[in-house]
Amino acid sequence: MIPKPLRLSVMLGHSLSRCVVAVAMTLTLASPAFSQDKALALSDAIRLAIDLNPSMREYPLRYDSLRAQQQTAALRPAINLGVELENVAGSGSFSGTDAAESTLSLFSVLERGGKRAARREIVAQQMSHAELQRQQAVINLAADVAQQFIQVAATQEKLAIKQAALALQQRIQKDVSKRVEAGAAPDAELLRIKAAVAEHEAELAAVSAELAIQRRTLTAFWSLKGDNDFHVSAKLLQLPTALGSINIDELAEGNPQVALLTQQIALQTAITEGVRAEGASDWGWRVGARHFADTDDTAFLLGLEIPLFSTRRNQGGEAQSQLEGQRIQQQRDIAVWTFKQRLQALNARLEASNAEVRSLRDTAVPLRQQAFEETQRAYNRGRYSFAELAAEQRGLILLQQRVLDAAARSHQINFELERLLGQIGPDTAPHRDD
């Protein structure tokens, strides 16, 4: 069933300073993940990607295929029906069917070495392996969506900064126009402010275009329609918490790649057991009855076939399978080592990025904001030129954008941490420290 388009009123309510205004927009999105008066949340975006991204469609087919293999693996050796007719259509006393001997028998093989159990265990491990691969695909997809989501959120805030700066420039232009008309300011002052307005308009257009591209990139995770007329719901300045006291060895077991290799070792062990089981020779058996036409007598028959000198036939395959298991174990050891190094590096980067955000947000931005306001008041009294006011405003905007970049970087590092720990998904809700 195709959902009806929902009309949403979306508000981005968090601002970096008093100079940044909230942006309200209305949009239409054909998606069940959205409801009225609600912006696109990260959890909604991840759910949409998991539900609709084509890369996730292969796993149900894998499971169906493995379930079919499971049925086959559980089968016991087939029992065959045999019919034999001897001493017929010959010469002399064997002409016709008077001396015929007919045999009706059932025959099969007796599997030895636990072959059936080994087959079932291999398929069971393959199903576990496929499930871990699906989980890892979900984690990677969720992390990619989250990274793009943060980019959209940061660009939205930059757009709000540009809009506020342009609005201020336009108000100043009106004031300067009045001064020039009254002869209180030179014509060059008006030309400077007009150039500044044009520059801000160009920057605003560039940020708007970049935001449209980023939104289309985000929605491309679940749709090819290229929707870009919406807002994401995010508060960038609520920073993710860095890892505190951690048990790296314990966390390593939760790493998706390590978990997948651990399971792959279990799968290879099952395969080795299967190879060993194949080395045990199967015994053939036969039971039946034979009828002698010339005497009209019947006799039962029993048969047993035991292969000789077959115990060493599979030693090469078993050794090869064991070596493959050792190779996977080495890969797992390398993955654990790499995980520990990357975890510590990412955590250190997150702490540094959070510290930069706090320093800029709590100290630098308020001071720069105060300096800008003092410069604006002095400019209104004619003590400063427009060039000084514009320089102060430009410095404030650049500082605000730097805070945004650092905050976005903190969230992106955090999502990489969650990818590494296997903790990101539709219900992602990072802990916040402020």
Steps between C-alpha positions, in 0.01 A plus 500: 500500500642838398465753783331829432729804503512664840525875529750593765583824669865485601686733735874502563504653843862503615721802427862576566448855619249781510610587150364170363128470434276190496389379159147366441405312185215288365555186298332198348660157543348167397631292788343314793795597719387860528197641680349844522700777670809281521834541326706217360678341795814291470318185612238556227768542235677181608176299504411622151843402369486155658146438372542637148869492403552237227819375664293347781279292271748220442489365856146353493604312186811370676290374791256325266790333321658387827169366630476290184856377559402420858223271377742325265767463768252329734417225248612148569645281220237394250373142500496346154291219355682251277360233267721242328408221258765234417521187282238609246493494118815293480572176320431140580355450846516875560271589211175669593434565869488149644841540669458868585620641829331826606619718786314785672716701740529821697842662527658817632803618692564535869656843560781486750703767678207731577465632145136604537562686826805669342294615200232644725758680715665656194168641378415623850834686516441638150166640616667662802768639269237646266320662794821664623570624147150651493559666837831642379332630184232668713766660721701629202189632328379669819841661555511629140149645538597661831811661347294652220228602746755700703625673186145609419447622857823704495419656164150589623657693789745670263206602283331655805819694576519626141133601505544695823815669369326599176201639691736712709683625190171597339398699809837676502459578130174679573665704775798586279267602215327746733837640612620543144178673401538731801862570409627345824700225325693480172369311196787252535346376826180407317699325228685296763181386670340413166803291412483332841129421450574352159782292649275368776228418246749302294622313808142428604420364155810278508412359843138444389619309194738292710221424746273384217773265375563363849129440558468313171806295596335414832166397349684297234562241773133403470355679195608617155244781489759752616288665771676801651226723636517395865692556819675250721448516873835527677665698776864506406622678811375218724826312483543122512675360803850363461571154637601503864650204681482218247591134476654484153511121492130484581413762242706318236262205518214731400681634195302379195809399304648310794165333570470402135849348497429320827192346345695423184743301714204302634381445143845382390515266800168351388636465148810324635279260693304440181819423309607263779160332491528456124819307565304226673400247233131422460384139512264376235224257594247294309207280603267313271344179380592273207260268316620190307253425221623144433434382856247766598708568813566835668804609704590820682822685443704739713791706374757734654763705314797636694759716316859402567805721558296824504590640842780727372331627185372823658797603712616759246159669491478499879845657534410768245179583686688527831753738342214715370367517856842616622508766229161635611620499862796715398262738321295523819808578709593778255142633509509515882835682492373747240177551695684593819724748320209662315279512809761685702575740213134580434428551869794740531383691192148524643628640829712758314214600271258537791753715686537725194121542473463588869784751490370675190134482595533602866779758474598610151152539346348703790802733501491538122123555516547771762774664294276500193213658689730771642637566151146522360398753767816704433431484126147629558652795687741565215814399691586199279496460124299238319820317412570448872145384563512259204833358616362439848188336359709283268714388793191407701352301210826313442521417871141375505570281198813366668290400802257324265782318322651386829162386636422311179843340518428384857180330387668343198781363718236370740317320220827341393546385859150354497571330169815353653312383810201375304266729693341707226158418357139620470483570873826693511492754780854609595558599861538873542727677742368856472 
